């Protein structure tokens, strides 16, 4: 709680008094306790710790026969995961291939004669043969000469693809180690081409049997691809930053210049989500839709990451394609192992990632000044072939637009990663990026740097954003802690989050006219230096038109479906007292009837008869048990656990379930914000991220409520219930303005 004007004068008087007389023990304690309320605002910081990047290959699980099975798959033949490989070689790289491949018999060159020719002559023959094959034709450039059974995995023919390169496509292997050995043999003996990999799993293990998809599963799947798309691009940028630091004359972000290897963009992402939703619900893609994914310029398969490929492996399997490894074998193996790992463990950690915003190549590019836009258009001219006349194909080839990637909205990403404390860092990195490009534009316009130098410098600035924003670090850290979270089991939050999503669907279905989820309502939190906006889903619950019996049933369903493995904080508008709901009971700690005589009260939860805002805080199974024990201990011996009551409240508590007395006294808020329910005794407010904010969030009902909806971890507080006596339609019209809820938290 902030220091009131009157308190300031009392302290000043006490200080003056100490100049002329000794300070009594009581006065000394009062002065000591007042000091806790005078702390200034603390700027939030993300809880980033240096962690080692994990090796997914070391984490995957193979059975005794070497098969990998996805979570939810039957462990029977035909249900194992499968792995494909292809490698693309330019005609200048085919030399090693000619040791195993050569002309078809009709060319009249024997195997012995072919191998006796110098490599240069063989390559000349391959050049001429490839040139003679019309575009799109599937005539073989070379055929396999070596009939060794151990090389039966190699394709019998090499075909020229649409880019004019020669491509090796290996049939799917059903064992990971088999696939890995094939990749290593090809790279060692045929040379390292531009590599891609394919991973497939049974459709029912990716979505659900018979198209019976759960909403939460679809969110997890979309969230997973959103996550890897961002993580892979940021990783490539961070690598570019290292190269740029070593030599700032080289272009370090060339994938961004490729129309098929850049970041995910809005029009492609929209198509991906639409297709994934339809396929998840049992739709079979028709030939035209499949062809669009394979060939069209705006296909969502075209990304410098791992793409979802519903056009491959028929109707019974779901595939992913690794597209960003290029010539890096270690990266290819890691990407494949990553796909295996999350198929085996499940994608629950990514359920909140479905709201990540991707690059809008039009509106985000417009955020640049005209001078910067002109620079990028000049040094990276569009190379769209003349055959393309429709807008999206042209946009694909305007790769200069990819340089707006740092300017996209990162707020949903930071919220999903529980890294909202990085918002200032990201904003500063965005400003620095724009400043760099502005300076480069000015220097280029004045002729102080060449176009080649401008290209190198703009790519360097782009790559540095991933490091300066700490976004790449955040994505790496998020992945690094997931194995621990999977192993935590009952101490983790994945199960309660998924359970909430599943039960929420049933709750909405049972109360269609009275319950609605309002997605992404913006809650603003302001506190000195800390300013955050959080988009949080609001579960609107209307009692309009319901009888008393129906309200009672609605209340019971809410408790049974929404508050399982969670605690809630029922807030009235301008609340002056903190109430806590746990397991259908409401608890509060207050004075009775004056400040120095306290009481811990217990009552039954009741549906709201007026407006009520109710943050829903998820707990792990262990935290739920600890909270139950903590409350039971308070009820048994309030004085031993909470100690004396103090209206202002002091968050400096002892941190034990059976002794959480405060230095200067608990109040209606500190008793619960300081609840030591974590695995290692962490307080509730610490679990929510409140150690990164001002102390009065832990002491004041209004500040706590405002902070929980406006800043607290989305993983912990994924949703806020909003009870209203109005109809849903009227409440949306009267209680919300510009996607924000009109609510006074009484932050005094």
C-alpha positions in Angstrom: 0.0 0.0 0.0 1.3 3.4 -0.8 2.3 5.8 1.9 -0.6 8.2 2.7 -0.1 11.9 3.2 -0.9 11.6 6.9 1.6 8.8 7.4 4.3 10.9 5.9 3.7 13.6 8.5 3.6 11.1 11.3 7.0 9.8 10.3 8.4 13.3 9.9 7.1 14.1 13.4 8.7 11.0 14.8 12.0 11.8 13.2 11.8 15.3 14.7 11.0 13.9 18.1 14.1 11.6 18.0 16.3 14.8 17.8 15.2 15.9 21.2 14.3 12.7 23.0 15.1 9.0 23.1 13.0 6.7 20.8 10.8 4.2 22.7 10.9 0.6 21.5 7.3 0.9 20.3 8.1 4.0 18.3 11.2 2.4 16.8 9.1 -0.6 15.7 6.5 1.7 14.2 9.2 3.5 12.2 10.7 0.2 11.1 7.4 -1.1 9.9 6.5 2.1 8.1 9.7 1.9 6.0 8.4 -1.1 4.1 5.7 1.0 2.5 8.0 3.6 1.1 9.7 1.6 -1.6 9.7 3.0 -5.0 8.5 1.2 -8.1 10.6 -1.6 -9.4 11.0 -2.1 -13.1 10.0 -5.6 -14.1 12.7 -7.9 -15.5 12.2 -11.3 -17.1 13.3 -14.3 -15.0 16.0 -15.3 -17.5 18.8 -17.6 -16.3 21.7 -18.9 -18.3 20.8 -22.4 -19.3 22.4 -24.9 -21.6 20.7 -25.5 -24.9 19.2 -29.0 -24.8 19.9 -31.8 -27.2 16.6 -33.2 -28.4 18.4 -36.3 -29.8 19.4 -37.2 -26.2 15.7 -36.9 -25.0 13.8 -39.0 -27.5 12.5 -42.5 -26.6 13.0 -45.5 -28.8 11.7 -49.0 -28.0 13.8 -52.2 -28.1 13.3 -52.5 -31.9 14.3 -48.8 -32.5 10.8 -47.5 -33.2 9.6 -44.2 -32.0 5.9 -43.9 -31.1 4.0 -40.7 -30.7 1.9 -40.1 -27.6 -1.5 -41.6 -28.1 -0.4 -44.1 -30.7 -0.8 -47.8 -30.4 2.6 -49.4 -30.1 2.0 -51.8 -33.0 3.5 -52.2 -36.5 2.5 -49.4 -38.9 1.8 -47.0 -36.0 5.4 -46.0 -35.5 6.8 -42.6 -36.6 8.5 -42.5 -40.0 11.3 -40.4 -41.4 12.1 -39.2 -44.9 15.1 -37.4 -46.4 15.9 -35.5 -49.5 18.9 -33.5 -50.5 19.2 -31.1 -53.4 22.4 -30.5 -55.4 23.2 -27.8 -57.8 24.8 -29.1 -61.0 28.1 -27.8 -59.7 27.9 -30.2 -56.8 27.1 -33.4 -58.6 30.7 -34.6 -58.8 30.5 -37.1 -55.9 27.2 -38.4 -57.1 28.7 -39.5 -60.3 30.7 -42.2 -58.4 27.4 -44.0 -57.8 25.1 -42.6 -60.5 25.5 -42.4 -64.2 23.8 -42.5 -67.6 20.8 -44.8 -68.3 21.7 -47.8 -70.5 20.2 -46.3 -73.6 22.9 -43.6 -73.4 25.4 -46.2 -74.6 27.9 -45.6 -71.8 28.8 -48.6 -69.7 29.4 -48.4 -66.0 33.1 -49.2 -66.4 33.5 -46.5 -69.1 31.6 -43.9 -67.0 33.7 -44.5 -63.9 36.9 -44.4 -66.0 36.0 -40.9 -67.1 37.5 -37.9 -65.1 35.0 -36.3 -62.8 35.1 -33.1 -64.9 34.0 -35.0 -68.0 31.2 -36.7 -66.1 29.9 -33.4 -64.8 30.0 -32.0 -68.4 27.8 -34.9 -69.5 25.4 -34.2 -66.5 25.2 -30.5 -67.5 24.3 -31.4 -71.1 21.8 -34.0 -70.0 20.0 -31.8 -67.5 19.8 -29.0 -70.1 18.1 -31.3 -72.6 15.3 -32.2 -70.2 12.3 -29.9 -70.6 10.9 -28.0 -67.6 8.6 -30.1 -65.5 9.6 -33.4 -67.3 10.4 -36.3 -65.1 13.1 -37.9 -67.3 16.0 -39.2 -65.3 19.3 -37.3 -65.3 21.2 -40.3 -64.0 20.4 -43.8 -62.7 21.9 -45.8 -59.8 24.8 -47.9 -61.1 25.7 -49.6 -57.8 23.5 -52.6 -57.1 24.8 -53.3 -53.6 21.8 -54.4 -51.5 23.1 -52.2 -48.7 22.5 -49.1 -50.9 18.9 -50.1 -51.7 17.6 -47.1 -49.8 19.0 -44.8 -52.5 16.6 -43.8 -55.3 17.0 -45.6 -58.6 16.9 -42.4 -60.6 17.9 -38.8 -60.1 15.4 -36.3 -61.4 15.8 -32.6 -62.2 13.5 -30.5 -60.1 11.8 -27.3 -61.1 14.8 -25.2 -59.9 17.1 -27.1 -62.3 18.9 -28.9 -59.5 19.3 -32.7 -59.0 17.5 -34.1 -56.0 17.9 -37.3 -54.0 14.6 -38.4 -52.3 14.9 -41.3 -49.9 11.9 -43.5 -49.1 10.6 -43.2 -45.5 12.4 -45.2 -42.8 10.5 -46.5 -39.8 13.4 -46.4 -37.4 15.2 -43.2 -36.4 18.7 -44.7 -36.3 18.1 -46.2 -39.8 17.2 -42.8 -41.1 20.2 -41.2 -39.4 22.6 -43.7 -40.8 21.3 -43.1 -44.3 21.7 -39.4 -43.9 25.2 -39.7 -42.7 26.1 -42.2 -45.5 24.7 -39.8 -48.2 26.5 -36.8 -46.8 29.8 -38.7 -46.5 29.8 -40.4 -49.9 27.6 -38.2 -52.1 28.3 -34.8 -50.7 26.3 -32.5 -48.5 23.4 -31.0 -50.5 20.7 -28.7 -49.3 18.8 -31.1 -47.0 15.3 -31.4 -45.9 13.6 -34.1 -43.7 10.1 -35.3 -43.3 8.6 -36.7 -40.1 5.2 -38.4 -40.0 3.0 -39.9 -37.3 -0.5 -41.4 -37.2 -3.2 -38.8 -37.6 -5.1 -39.9 -34.5 -2.0 -39.2 -32.4 -1.6 -35.7 -33.8 -5.3 -34.6 -33.7 -7.8 -37.1 -32.4 -9.5 -40.4 -33.4 -12.2 -40.1 -36.0 -11.9 -36.3 -36.2 -13.1 -36.0 -32.5 -10.8 -33.1 -32.0 -10.7 -31.2 -28.7 -10.4 -27.4 -28.8 -7.4 -27.6 -26.5 -5.6 -30.1 -28.8 -6.0 -27.8 -31.8 -4.7 -24.9 -29.8 -1.6 -27.0 -28.8 -0.9 -28.0 -32.4 -1.3 -24.4 -33.7 0.7 -23.1 -30.8 3.5 -25.7 -31.4 4.0 -24.6 -35.0 3.8 -20.9 -34.0 6.5 -21.5 -31.5 8.9 -23.4 -33.7 8.4 -20.9 -36.5 9.5 -18.0 -34.3 12.2 -20.0 -32.4 13.9 -21.1 -35.7 13.9 -17.7 -37.3 15.3 -16.0 -34.1 18.0 -18.7 -33.8 19.0 -18.1 -37.4 19.1 -14.3 -36.7 21.3 -14.9 -33.6 23.7 -17.0 -35.6 23.8 -14.1 -38.2 24.6 -11.7 -35.4 27.7 -13.8 -34.5 28.8 -13.8 -38.1 28.2 -10.1 -38.5 30.3 -9.4 -35.4 33.2 -11.3 -37.0 32.8 -9.7 -40.4 30.4 -6.8 -41.0 31.0 -6.8 -44.7 29.2 -10.1 -45.3 25.5 -10.7 -45.8 24.4 -12.8 -42.9 20.6 -13.1 -43.3 20.2 -14.4 -46.8 17.3 -16.7 -45.9 15.2 -13.6 -45.4 15.9 -12.8 -49.1 14.5 -16.1 -50.2 10.7 -16.1 -51.0 10.4 -19.6 -49.6 12.7 -19.5 -46.5 11.8 -16.4 -44.6 9.6 -16.0 -41.5 6.0 -17.0 -41.3 3.7 -14.2 -42.7 0.1 -13.4 -42.1 -1.5 -14.6 -45.3 0.3 -17.9 -45.1 -0.4 -18.3 -41.4 -4.1 -17.7 -42.0 -4.2 -20.5 -44.6 -2.3 -22.9 -42.2 -4.7 -22.3 -39.3 -7.8 -22.7 -41.6 -6.4 -25.9 -43.1 -5.3 -27.3 -39.8 -8.7 -26.6 -38.2 -10.5 -28.4 -41.1 -8.2 -31.4 -41.2 -8.4 -31.7 -37.4 -12.2 -32.0 -37.7 -11.9 -34.8 -40.2 -11.9 -33.0 -43.6 -10.1 -34.8 -46.4 -8.2 -32.3 -48.6 -9.3 -32.4 -52.3 -6.7 -32.6 -55.1 -7.0 -28.8 -55.7 -6.3 -28.0 -52.1 -3.4 -30.4 -52.0 -1.9 -28.9 -55.2 -2.2 -25.4 -53.7 0.0 -26.5 -50.7 2.5 -28.1 -53.0 2.9 -25.5 -55.7 1.3 -22.1 -55.0 3.6 -19.2 -54.0 1.6 -18.4 -50.9 1.6 -22.0 -49.6 2.2 -22.2 -45.8 4.8 -24.8 -46.4 7.2 -22.1 -47.5 9.0 -21.0 -44.3 12.5 -21.2 -43.0 11.5 -23.6 -40.2 9.5 -26.8 -39.9 6.3 -26.7 -41.8 3.1 -28.6 -41.4 2.4 -30.8 -44.5 -1.1 -32.2 -44.7 -0.5 -32.9 -48.4 1.9 -35.7 -47.8 1.4 -39.3 -46.4 -2.2 -39.6 -47.4 -5.2 -39.4 -45.1 -3.9 -41.6 -42.2 -0.8 -39.7 -41.2 0.3 -36.1 -40.4 3.7 -34.9 -41.6 6.2 -32.1 -40.8 8.9 -31.0 -43.1 12.2 -29.6 -41.8 13.1 -26.8 -44.2 15.8 -24.7 -42.6 18.8 -27.1 -42.1 20.3 -26.4 -45.5 23.8 -28.0 -45.3 23.9 -28.4 -41.5 23.5 -32.1 -40.7 23.6 -31.5 -36.9 20.7 -29.0 -37.2 18.7 -31.3 -39.4 19.1 -34.1 -36.8 18.1 -31.8 -34.0 15.0 -30.6 -35.8 13.9 -34.1 -36.5 14.5 -35.1 -32.9 12.6 -32.1 -31.7 9.6 -33.2 -33.7 9.9 -36.7 -32.2 10.2 -35.4 -28.7 7.1 -33.2 -28.7 5.1 -35.9 -30.5 6.1 -38.3 -27.6 5.6 -35.9 -24.8 2.6 -33.9 -26.1 2.3 -30.3 -27.0 0.6 -29.0 -23.8 3.3 -26.3 -23.1 2.3 -24.6 -26.4 -1.4 -24.2 -25.7 -1.0 -20.4 -25.1 1.2 -20.0 -28.2 -1.8 -20.1 -30.6 -2.3 -16.4 -30.0 1.2 -15.4 -31.2 1.1 -12.7 -33.9 3.1 -13.3 -37.1 4.6 -10.8 -39.5 2.1 -8.8 -41.5 4.2 -7.9 -44.5 2.0 -5.0 -45.4 1.0 -3.2 -42.2 4.3 -3.9 -40.4 6.3 -2.7 -43.3 4.4 0.5 -43.2 5.8 1.2 -39.8 9.1 2.1 -41.4 9.6 5.7 -42.5 9.4 6.4 -46.3 13.2 6.7 -46.4 13.8 3.3 -44.9 11.1 1.7 -47.1 12.7 3.3 -50.1 16.2 2.0 -49.0 14.9 -1.6 -48.6 13.1 -1.5 -52.0 16.2 -0.2 -53.7 18.8 -2.6 -52.3 16.4 -5.6 -52.3 14.4 -5.2 -55.6 11.4 -7.5 -56.1 12.1 -10.5 -58.3 8.6 -11.7 -58.9 8.4 -13.6 -62.2 6.2 -11.9 -64.8 3.8 -14.9 -64.7 2.6 -13.8 -61.2 -0.1 -11.2 -61.3 -2.0 -11.8 -58.1 -1.2 -9.8 -55.0 0.0 -12.6 -52.6 2.4 -14.0 -55.1 3.9 -10.6 -55.7 4.1 -10.0 -51.9 6.0 -13.3 -51.6 8.7 -12.1 -53.9 8.9 -8.7 -52.3 11.3 -10.1 -49.7 12.4 -6.6 -48.6 9.2 -6.7 -46.5 10.7 -9.5 -44.3 12.9 -6.8 -42.8 9.8 -5.6 -40.9 9.9 -8.8 -38.8 11.4 -7.0 -35.7 8.5 -4.5 -35.8 5.7 -7.0 -35.5 3.7 -7.2 -32.3 5.7 -9.2 -29.7 3.3 -8.7 -26.8 1.3 -12.0 -27.3 4.6 -13.8 -27.7 6.1 -12.4 -24.5 2.9 -13.2 -22.6 2.8 -16.7 -23.8 6.4 -17.2 -22.7 5.8 -15.6 -19.3 8.3 -12.9 -20.3 6.2 -9.7 -20.2 9.0 -8.2 -18.2 11.0 -8.1 -21.4 8.6 -5.6 -23.1 10.9 -2.6 -22.5 13.9 -4.5 -23.7 12.1 -5.5 -26.9 10.8 -2.0 -27.5 14.3 -0.6 -27.0 15.7 -3.2 -29.5 13.0 -2.2 -32.0 13.9 1.5 -31.6 17.6 0.7 -32.0 16.8 -1.4 -35.2 14.8 1.4 -36.7 17.6 3.9 -35.8 20.2 1.8 -37.5 18.2 1.4 -40.7 17.4 5.1 -40.7 21.2 5.9 -40.5 21.9 3.4 -43.2 19.3 4.9 -45.5 20.7 8.4 -45.0 24.3 7.2 -45.7 23.2 5.3 -48.8 21.2 8.2 -50.1 24.3 10.5 -49.7 26.5 8.0 -51.4 28.6 7.4 -48.3 28.1 3.6 -48.6 27.6 1.3 -51.5 24.5 -0.9 -52.1 26.6 -3.9 -51.2 27.6 -2.3 -47.9 24.0 -1.3 -47.2 22.8 -4.9 -47.8 25.4 -6.2 -45.3 24.6 -3.5 -42.7 20.8 -3.9 -42.9 21.1 -7.7 -42.5 23.5 -7.2 -39.6 21.0 -4.8 -37.9 18.3 -7.4 -38.5 20.3 -10.2 -37.0 21.3 -8.1 -34.0 17.6 -7.6 -33.0 17.3 -11.2 -32.0 20.1 -10.8 -29.5 19.5 -7.2 -28.3 15.8 -8.0 -27.7 16.8 -11.1 -25.7 14.0 -12.9 -27.7 16.3 -15.7 -29.0 17.6 -16.2 -25.4 14.0 -16.4 -24.2 13.0 -19.0 -26.7 16.1 -21.1 -26.0 15.4 -20.9 -22.2 11.8 -21.9 -22.7 12.8 -25.1 -24.5 15.6 -25.8 -22.1 13.2 -26.0 -19.1 10.5 -28.1 -20.8 12.1 -31.5 -20.0 12.1 -30.6 -16.3 8.5 -29.5 -16.6 7.5 -32.8 -18.3 9.2 -34.8 -15.6 7.7 -32.7 -12.8 4.3 -34.4 -13.3 2.1 -33.4 -10.3 4.2 -30.4 -9.5 3.7 -28.8 -13.0 1.0 -26.7 -14.6 0.5 -28.5 -17.9 -2.2 -30.8 -16.6 -4.3 -28.2 -14.9 -4.1 -25.9 -17.9 -5.1 -28.6 -20.3 -7.9 -29.7 -17.9 -9.2 -26.2 -17.7 -9.4 -26.0 -21.5 -11.2 -29.3 -21.8 -13.8 -28.5 -19.1 -14.3 -25.0 -20.4 -15.6 -26.4 -23.6 -18.2 -28.4 -21.7 -19.1 -25.5 -19.5 -19.7 -23.3 -22.5 -21.8 -26.0 -24.2 -24.0 -26.5 -21.2 -24.6 -22.7 -20.7 -24.6 -21.5 -24.3 -26.9 -18.5 -23.6 -25.2 -17.4 -20.4 -21.5 -18.2 -20.9 -19.1 -16.8 -23.5 -15.3 -16.4 -23.8 -14.2 -13.0 -24.8 -10.7 -13.5 -26.3 -7.9 -11.1 -25.8 -9.4 -8.5 -23.5 -6.7 -5.9 -22.8 -6.0 -5.2 -19.1 -3.7 -2.3 -18.4 -1.4 -2.0 -15.4 0.5 1.1 -14.5 2.9 1.6 -11.6 5.6 4.2 -11.8 8.1 2.8 -14.3 6.1 -0.4 -14.9 3.6 -0.2 -17.7 2.2 -3.4 -19.1 -0.8 -4.3 -21.3 -1.9 -7.9 -21.1 -4.4 -9.6 -23.4 -6.3 -12.1 -21.3 -9.3 -14.1 -22.1 -12.4 -13.2 -20.1 -15.0 -15.9 -19.2 -18.2 -13.9 -19.1 -20.9 -15.5 -17.0 -24.4 -13.9 -17.2 -27.1 -14.6 -14.6 -29.7 -12.7 -16.7 -33.0 -14.5 -17.1 -32.1 -17.4 -14.7 -34.2 -18.6 -11.8 -32.7 -19.0 -8.4 -32.4 -22.8 -9.0 -30.6 -22.2 -12.3 -28.2 -19.7 -10.8 -27.4 -22.3 -8.1 -26.7 -24.9 -10.8 -24.6 -22.4 -12.8 -22.6 -21.7 -9.6 -22.0 -25.4 -9.0 -21.0 -26.0 -12.6 -18.6 -23.1 -12.4 -16.9 -24.5 -9.3 -16.8 -28.1 -10.6 -15.6 -27.3 -14.1 -13.6 -24.1 -14.0 -12.0 -23.9 -10.5 -10.6 -27.4 -10.2 -6.9 -27.3 -9.3 -7.2 -23.5 -9.1 -7.9 -20.7 -6.7 -9.8 -17.6 -7.5 -10.0 -14.1 -6.2 -13.6 -12.7 -6.3 -13.4 -8.9 -6.7 -16.1 -6.4 -6.3 -15.6 -3.1 -8.1 -13.5 -0.7 -5.9 -12.8 -3.7 -3.6 -11.3 -2.8 -0.3 -10.9 -6.3 1.0 -9.2 -9.4 -0.5 -11.4 -12.6 -0.8 -10.0 -15.9 -1.8 -11.9 -18.9 -3.1 -10.4 -22.4 -2.6 -12.4 -25.6 -3.1 -15.7 -23.9 -3.0 -15.0 -21.9 0.2 -14.3 -18.2 0.5 -11.7 -17.1 3.0 -10.7 -13.7 4.3 -8.5 -12.3 7.1 -9.5 -9.1 8.8 -9.9 -7.3 12.0 -12.8 -8.0 14.4 -14.1 -5.5 15.2 -11.0 -3.2 15.4 -7.6 -3.4 13.9 -5.8 -5.2 16.7 -8.3 -8.0 17.1 -8.3 -10.2 14.0 -10.5 -13.0 12.6 -10.0 -15.6 9.8 -13.5 -16.0 8.3 -14.8 -18.9 6.1 -17.9 -18.9 4.0 -19.6 -20.7 1.1 -19.0 -19.4 -2.4 -22.0 -17.9 -4.0 -22.7 -16.7 -7.6 -22.5 -12.9 -7.9 -25.7 -10.9 -7.8 -23.8 -7.9 -9.2 -20.7 -7.3 -11.3 -17.7 -9.4 -10.1 -14.3 -9.9 -11.6 -12.6 -13.1 -10.6 -9.0 -14.0 -11.7 -8.5 -17.7 -12.0 -5.1 -18.8 -10.7 -3.9 -22.3 -11.7 -2.1 -24.5 -9.1 0.0 -27.6 -9.5 -1.2 -30.6 -7.6 1.5 -30.0 -5.0 0.7 -26.3 -4.6 -3.0 -27.2 -4.3 -2.2 -29.6 -1.4 0.0 -27.0 0.2 -2.6 -24.3 0.0 -5.1 -26.7 1.6 -2.7 -27.5 4.4 -1.9 -23.8 4.9 -5.6 -22.9 5.3 -6.1 -25.8 7.6 -3.2 -24.7 9.8 -4.6 -21.1 9.9 -8.0 -22.4 11.0 -6.4 -24.6 13.7 -4.1 -21.9 15.1 -4.5 -18.5 13.4 -2.1 -16.7 15.8 0.7 -19.2 15.4 0.5 -19.2 11.6 -0.5 -15.6 10.7 0.4 -13.7 13.9 -1.0 -10.3 14.5 -3.1 -8.3 12.1 -1.9 -5.0 10.7 -4.1 -2.9 8.4 -1.3 -1.9 6.1 0.2 -5.4 6.0 3.9 -6.4 5.7 4.9 -8.9 3.0 8.1 -9.9 4.9 6.7 -13.2 6.1 8.4 -16.2 7.6 7.6 -18.4 4.6 6.4 -21.6 6.3 3.1 -23.3 6.0 2.8 -23.6 9.8 4.5 -20.2 10.6 3.9 -17.4 8.1 3.9 -14.6 10.6 4.9 -11.2 9.2 7.6 -8.9 10.5 5.0 -6.2 11.3 1.7 -8.0 10.8 -0.3 -9.6 8.0 -3.4 -8.0 6.5 -6.2 -9.2 4.3 -3.9 -9.5 1.3 -0.4 -10.4 2.6 -1.7 -13.6 4.2 -2.5 -15.1 0.8 0.1 -13.3 -1.4 2.7 -14.6 1.0 1.2 -18.1 1.1 4.3 -20.4 1.0 2.8 -23.1 -1.3 5.6 -23.6 -3.9 7.6 -26.7 -4.2 10.5 -25.1 -2.3 8.3 -22.8 -0.2 7.9 -20.0 -2.8 5.1 -17.6 -2.0 2.0 -17.4 -4.2 3.0 -13.9 -5.4 6.4 -15.2 -6.4 4.8 -18.0 -8.4 2.7 -15.4 -10.2 5.8 -13.2 -10.9 5.1 -10.6 -8.3 8.6 -10.5 -7.0 9.2 -8.3 -10.1 6.9 -5.5 -9.0 6.3 -3.0 -6.2 5.6 -4.2 -2.7 2.1 -2.8 -2.3 0.8 -5.3 -4.9 1.3 -7.8 -2.1 -0.5 -5.6 0.4 -3.5 -3.9 -1.2 -6.6 -5.5 -2.6 -7.0 -3.1 -5.5 -3.4 -3.2 -6.5 -3.3 -7.0 -6.3 -6.4 -7.4 -8.5 -5.2 -4.9 -11.0 -1.8 -6.5 -11.2 -3.1 -10.1 -11.5 -5.2 -9.3 -14.6 -2.7 -6.8 -16.0 0.7 -8.3 -15.5 0.7 -11.8 -13.8 1.9 -14.8 -15.7 -0.6 -16.0 -18.4 0.4 -19.5 -17.6 -0.8 -19.0 -14.0 -3.7 -16.7 -14.7 -4.9 -17.9 -18.2 -8.4 -16.5 -17.7 -10.5 -14.1 -15.7 -14.2 -14.8 -14.9 -16.6 -11.9 -15.2 -20.0 -12.3 -13.5 -22.7 -9.9 -14.7 -26.5 -9.7 -14.1 -26.8 -8.2 -17.6 -27.3 -10.2 -20.7 -24.1 -11.0 -22.6 -25.1 -8.7 -25.4 -25.8 -5.8 -23.1 -22.7 -6.4 -21.1 -20.5 -6.4 -24.2 -22.1 -3.1 -25.3 -22.1 -1.4 -21.9 -19.2 -2.8 -19.9 -16.4 -2.9 -22.6 -14.8 -0.1 -24.5 -12.2 -0.7 -27.2 -11.7 -4.3 -26.0 -11.0 -3.2 -22.4 -13.3 -3.9 -19.4 -14.5 -0.8 -17.6 -13.5 -1.5 -14.1 -12.2 0.5 -11.1 -9.8 -1.5 -9.0 -9.6 1.2 -6.3 -5.8 1.2 -6.2 -5.3 3.2 -3.0 
